Amino acid sequence: MKYLPLALTLVATSVAVANASTDVATKSANIAALSAINADQYSSCSMSSKEVYVQPAEGLPVARQLESMSSPYGWTGGISSMDVSKNVLKTAGTVSKVIQEPFSSDWGTLAIPVCHDFYTPSNQNGGVISISNGTNTVNIGGISYLGGYHTVNGQGWRYISAQTLIDNGFQDGDQVTVKIKNSAAAPYSSYTGWGKLLKQAQGVPTLVLTFDDGGLGTWNQLEYSQQKGIKGTIFYPWLYEGRSNKLSVAQLKDLKDAGWDIELNGTGDDVSITSLESTDAAVAQLVEGREWLAENGLNDNARFFAYPNGRYDRYSSPITKTGVTGAIGSAVLQLKNVTGVTVGMLAEGRTFPKGTRVIEVDAENKTVTLDNASLETGRGGETYDKPNSYITFYDDSHEFFTGNLQRKLKAAGFKVGRTTRPNTMYSRYCVGDYGLVAPARGSSISSGDDPVARVESWIADPQKAGTTTLIYFHDVTGSQDGINTSVDTYHMWLDKLAEARDEGKIQILTMSEWWERDCSGK
């Protein structure tokens, strides 16, 4: 299942300010074009029955609706901030709804699709969805924040297992309440949309073993991995071909013939993708690598890659100013100080239209002038008699500003870009655009780490809610663990993984196998 990318934004009437630079005006127009969306499309975060209730992967129950979340009845709290008919919380505030069905351990995994008005890199505190039994409250989500780092285009799934709720004091028969909260702090007063709250929506607990940098260890240990019936995925830096300590084309073909998946390193020579001169150059490199794999008979449809060093965007830290004053209808704001604020920055505040930018900074008088005036009516339809007192400024001028690269990668046909951000993924209904910044867990062992505990955590992690965890390795070599994995530890890990698989606790798939199972046709 893949639901539509959203920019959940009402387009407010903007008041042009004279002498705005062409560059600033052009950027603002581009953002307005991306953000403008008819309000009727908010509900695209909801899913039709045929998309949700399709026959799942073997061994999984058919998901059921626990709560539609779109009924206008039963909501309490800041309901003036809601547009229930479109499943949207439009501004700061909290709303709650009692779930009609009492809690049951048979609920399995609860899952809810979330759409968030997200285009800035720091929206980590954009709000939460939580569930409470009156005594204990637990956030729903592998990442609790609606604007979490692996949300691209403002969409993603939030999920929690019934077992996790039991572990937090929930009991069968408890009356439970779902709470949706948007932060009151700029720039987090954005829209949150949601779909049906599902039960029995668990996926298949899955591990995908991935190997970076093209080291020889996977080939050297191929016989042992075959004995265990375990296959992996190679993310290969194709410009390393011919190096004595890297896999050759012939060795890659041996791995391919053994069922391994040969995919791409993010760059041909393993330099950080964000160090390239442009996003276009980054995409061109990956397209070149895809052609190289095809020409060498290794993969005719490479769609997955790993970001070298895990880096997928670049931006300067946002600057939030408090104690801001001004007047409705004015584009001039008085600040306590203008340190760090420069012409061209995005200015994010609840009383300003999306895409508002700084066009003048007066350091002497500590004022900034924006290309839009403060509005009396906020984005959620609320009325103000003065601008909000905190404004966050962003410099989005960097070529690799959040989302720029991922939009182009998607257009070029790439589906998953593996980062090194530690987490698991809910993928029963595929992963949407956030697959382009997919989280993963690492294999590096530091002093004091327990290799046995590490592999046991890998096995346990996806079983909690039926998720998929990508594991990343570097090389398998020598007798000491570190950034590389020793041969003995690798063998021990494969032994334990094979045992867990044979006991039915997890599946171990390649990237292509996982994609075909959960995302076929996407």
Secondary structure, DSSP 8 states (H G I E B T S, - for coil): --------B--------TT--HHHHHHHHHHHHHHB--GGGGGGGS--HHHHSS--STT----EEEE-S--SSSEEESGGGEEGGGTEE-SSEEEEEE-SS---GGG-EEEEEEEE---STTGGGSEEEEEE-SS-EEE-SSS-STT-TT-BTTEEEEEEEHHHHHHTT--TT---EEEEEE-SSTT----EEE--EEES-----EEEEEEETTBTHHHHTHHHHHHTT---EEEE-GGGTT-TTB--HHHHHHHHHTT-EEEEESSTT---GGGSS-HHHHHHHHHHHHHHHHHTTS-SS--EEE-GGG--------EEE-S-B--TT--EEE-S--TT--TT-EEE-TTS-TT-BEEEEETTTTEEEESS---SB-TTS-B-SS--S-EEEE---STT-TTHHHHHHHHTT--EEE------B--TT--GGGGGGB--EE----TT--HHHHHHHHHHGGGTTT-EEEEEE--B-SS--SSSB-HHHHHHHHHHHHHHHHTTS-EEE-HHHHHHHHHTT-
